[in-house]
Amino acid sequence: MRRLGSVQRKMPCVFVTEVKEEPSSKREHQPFKVLATETISHKALDADIHSAIPTEKVDGTCCYVTTYKGQPYLWARLDRKPNKLAEKRFKNFLHSKQNLKGWVPVEKNNKQYCWHSSVVNYEFEIALVLRHHSDDPGLLEISAVPLSDLLEQTLELIGTNINGNPYGLGSKKHPLHLLIPHGAFQIRNLPTLKHNDLLSWFEGCREGKIEGIVWHCSDGCLIKVHRHHLGLCWPIPDTYMNSKPVIINMNLNNYVYAFDAKCLFNHFSKIDNQKFGRLKDIILNV
């Protein structure tokens, strides 16, 4: 399969959208909804949407792996409103002597961003990644992946305190965070690109229990449709991701370094090669 596109800007909807004057179910206090019409957008048609690769839109925080000061770093976005208190804290952080491993502060467009990683061990530059098992597409796998294998890729960070935790990972007492390469979950049996067919697929198909769809076009363009565009709710109680079994691949014997007792890598190593019925069933002994 060809390399999929990266998230670098806001993705347009596959359909032409219209604004409806009623309270949004997606954003609190927003007095309007943005809904899809039955017309496919010109952007989607120009990008040859009918030949694109459809993938599951994962509900997480967008991350990016790139080189920083000669090392691969994971950058996970955390937006802060530019009020005086946030500005003061941000400037104090810039001038502090705090170790930058795991933190890369930047400022652009009058907005402040702090990029933080809680799922990376920088001693060996490895990350906790969730994706399909290489030999069984019906099985998920959590494994340790070198950051060098993820360079210049966008990922989604999902976890206990991410966007309301729609995938039911762990708890406040047993927090769990994982990275998913963007476009990792390809959709195999998508219906025709018609409004009513997609609506029926989201409502009545097990594979449709997802946040949305992202089409990866051959020119690198990304086109999406969210459940909210079709007037459907998100999050939902039982997601498709949580219907699949998952196996742990966390053999750390190749690493001489003694992993910190509290880090997720160490906890996962204790359940290496164990199989669980679903992500929700993974409880770490922390």
C-alpha positions in Angstrom: 0.0 0.0 0.0 1.3 3.5 -0.8 2.4 5.8 1.9 -0.6 7.7 3.3 -0.8 11.4 3.6 0.0 13.4 6.7 -2.3 15.8 8.6 -0.9 19.3 8.1 -4.0 21.4 7.9 -7.7 21.2 8.5 -9.3 18.5 6.4 -12.3 19.4 4.2 -15.5 17.4 4.3 -16.2 15.0 1.4 -19.6 16.7 1.0 -20.6 20.3 0.5 -21.7 21.5 4.0 -24.4 23.8 5.1 -25.0 25.6 8.4 -28.2 24.8 10.4 -29.3 27.2 13.1 -29.7 24.8 16.0 -27.4 23.9 19.0 -24.3 21.8 18.1 -24.0 18.3 19.5 -20.2 18.5 18.9 -19.2 21.7 20.6 -20.8 23.0 23.8 -22.4 26.5 23.5 -22.1 26.5 19.7 -25.6 27.6 18.5 -25.3 26.0 15.0 -24.5 22.7 13.3 -22.4 22.1 10.2 -24.2 19.3 8.3 -23.3 17.5 5.0 -25.5 17.9 2.0 -25.9 15.1 -0.6 -23.4 16.9 -3.0 -19.8 15.7 -3.1 -17.4 18.7 -2.8 -15.3 20.0 -5.7 -12.2 19.5 -3.6 -13.0 15.8 -3.1 -13.7 15.3 -6.8 -10.5 17.1 -7.9 -8.5 14.8 -5.5 -10.1 11.8 -7.2 -11.9 10.7 -4.1 -13.3 7.6 -5.7 -9.8 6.1 -6.0 -8.7 7.2 -2.5 -8.0 4.9 0.5 -10.6 5.2 3.2 -9.4 4.9 6.8 -10.9 5.2 10.3 -10.8 8.7 11.7 -9.4 8.1 15.3 -10.5 10.5 18.0 -7.3 11.6 19.7 -4.7 14.4 19.9 -2.7 14.9 16.7 1.0 14.2 17.0 4.1 14.4 14.8 7.5 12.8 14.9 10.4 14.8 13.6 14.0 15.5 14.3 14.8 18.1 17.0 18.3 18.9 18.0 19.6 15.8 16.2 17.1 13.4 17.8 13.6 12.2 16.8 11.0 13.8 19.0 7.3 13.3 19.4 5.3 16.5 19.3 1.8 16.3 20.8 -0.3 19.5 20.6 -1.9 21.1 23.6 -3.7 24.3 22.7 -4.0 27.1 25.3 -6.0 30.3 25.0 -3.6 33.2 24.9 -4.6 34.8 28.2 -2.2 36.6 30.5 -1.8 33.7 32.9 -1.0 31.3 30.1 1.4 33.8 28.6 3.2 34.2 31.9 3.5 30.4 32.4 4.7 29.9 28.8 7.4 32.5 29.1 8.6 31.1 32.5 8.8 27.7 30.9 10.9 29.0 28.0 13.4 30.5 30.4 13.5 27.6 32.8 16.3 25.1 33.0 13.9 22.2 32.8 15.1 19.2 30.7 13.6 19.4 27.2 13.3 15.7 26.7 9.7 15.1 26.1 8.9 18.8 26.0 9.3 21.1 23.0 7.7 24.6 23.6 6.8 26.7 20.5 4.8 29.8 19.8 3.2 30.8 16.6 0.2 32.8 15.3 -0.2 34.4 18.8 -1.1 31.0 20.2 0.9 29.0 22.7 1.6 25.3 22.3 3.3 22.9 24.5 4.2 19.5 23.0 4.5 16.8 25.5 5.1 13.0 25.4 4.1 10.5 28.0 4.4 7.4 25.8 8.0 7.7 24.7 11.2 6.5 26.3 13.9 8.9 25.0 16.8 6.8 26.4 16.2 4.3 23.5 13.9 6.5 21.4 11.0 4.1 21.4 7.2 4.7 21.6 4.1 2.7 22.6 2.1 2.1 19.4 -1.2 0.5 18.7 -1.9 -0.9 15.2 -3.0 -4.0 13.4 -1.0 -7.2 14.0 1.1 -7.8 10.9 -0.1 -11.4 10.5 -3.7 -11.0 11.5 -5.7 -7.8 10.5 -8.5 -8.7 12.9 -6.1 -8.5 15.9 -4.7 -5.3 17.4 -1.2 -5.1 18.8 0.5 -2.8 21.3 4.2 -2.8 20.8 7.4 -0.8 21.3 8.4 1.0 18.0 11.6 3.0 17.4 10.8 6.7 16.8 13.1 6.5 13.8 10.4 4.2 12.2 7.8 7.0 12.7 9.8 10.0 11.4 7.8 12.6 9.5 4.6 10.8 10.3 1.5 12.1 12.0 -0.1 10.0 14.6 -3.1 10.2 17.0 -2.5 10.1 20.8 -5.4 8.3 22.5 -5.6 7.8 26.2 -7.4 8.0 29.5 -7.6 11.9 29.5 -7.8 12.5 25.8 -11.1 13.9 24.4 -13.2 12.2 27.0 -11.5 8.8 26.5 -14.0 7.4 23.9 -12.1 4.1 23.7 -12.3 3.3 27.4 -8.6 3.0 28.1 -7.7 2.3 31.7 -8.9 4.7 34.4 -7.6 7.6 36.5 -6.1 5.0 38.8 -4.6 3.0 35.8 -4.0 5.6 33.1 -3.1 4.4 29.6 -1.9 6.3 26.5 -1.0 5.0 23.1 0.0 6.2 19.7 -1.8 5.2 16.5 -0.2 6.0 13.1 -2.5 8.2 11.1 -4.4 6.1 8.6 -3.4 2.8 10.3 -6.9 1.3 10.3 -8.0 1.0 6.6 -11.7 0.5 5.9 -12.3 -2.5 3.7 -16.0 -2.6 2.9 -17.2 1.0 2.6 -20.4 1.5 0.7 -20.8 3.8 -2.3 -20.0 7.5 -1.7 -23.6 8.6 -1.2 -25.0 10.5 1.7 -27.7 8.0 2.6 -25.5 4.9 2.1 -22.8 6.3 4.4 -25.5 7.3 7.0 -26.8 3.7 6.9 -23.3 2.3 7.2 -22.5 4.4 10.3 -25.8 3.6 11.9 -26.2 -0.1 11.1 -22.8 -1.6 10.4 -20.4 -2.9 13.1 -17.4 -1.3 11.3 -19.3 2.0 11.2 -19.0 2.4 15.0 -16.2 5.0 14.5 -15.8 8.7 14.8 -15.5 9.3 11.0 -13.7 8.5 7.8 -10.5 10.0 6.3 -9.9 9.4 2.6 -6.2 9.4 1.6 -6.1 10.6 -2.0 -3.3 9.8 -4.4 -2.1 13.5 -4.5 -1.6 13.5 -0.8 -4.9 15.4 -0.1 -7.0 14.2 2.9 -10.8 14.4 2.9 -13.0 13.5 5.8 -16.5 13.0 7.0 -17.4 13.1 10.7 -20.4 11.5 12.3 -21.6 15.0 13.2 -21.7 15.9 9.5 -24.4 13.3 9.1 -26.3 14.3 12.3 -25.0 11.4 14.3 -23.7 11.4 17.8 -20.1 11.0 19.0 -18.8 9.6 21.3 -20.8 6.4 21.3 -20.8 3.7 24.0 -19.4 0.8 22.0 -16.7 1.6 19.4 -15.5 -0.7 16.6 -12.0 -0.3 18.0 -13.1 -1.9 21.2 -14.6 -4.9 19.5 -11.2 -6.3 18.5 -8.9 -8.5 20.5 -5.5 -7.1 21.3 -2.1 -8.7 22.0 0.9 -7.2 23.9 4.3 -7.3 22.2 6.6 -5.7 24.7 9.7 -7.9 25.0 12.3 -5.5 26.5 15.1 -8.0 26.8 17.0 -6.3 23.9 17.4 -3.2 25.9 20.2 -3.0 28.5 18.6 0.0 30.2 16.6 -0.6 33.4 13.2 0.9 32.6 11.7 3.1 35.3 9.3 1.1 37.5 6.5 3.6 36.9 6.8 3.8 33.1 4.2 2.2 30.8 6.9 0.2 29.0 7.8 -1.6 32.2 4.1 -2.3 33.1 3.5 -3.7 29.6 6.5 -5.9 29.7 4.9 -7.7 32.7 2.0 -8.7 30.4 4.1 -9.4 27.3 2.5 -11.8 24.8 -0.8 -11.8 26.7 -4.0 -11.5 24.6 -7.1 -9.5 25.7 -10.6 -9.6 24.4 -10.6 -5.8 23.9 -8.7 -2.6 24.8 -11.0 -2.0 27.8 -9.9 -5.3 29.3 -6.3 -4.2 29.7 -5.7 -3.2 33.3 -2.1 -2.4 34.3 -0.8 -3.4 37.7 0.5 0.0 38.7 
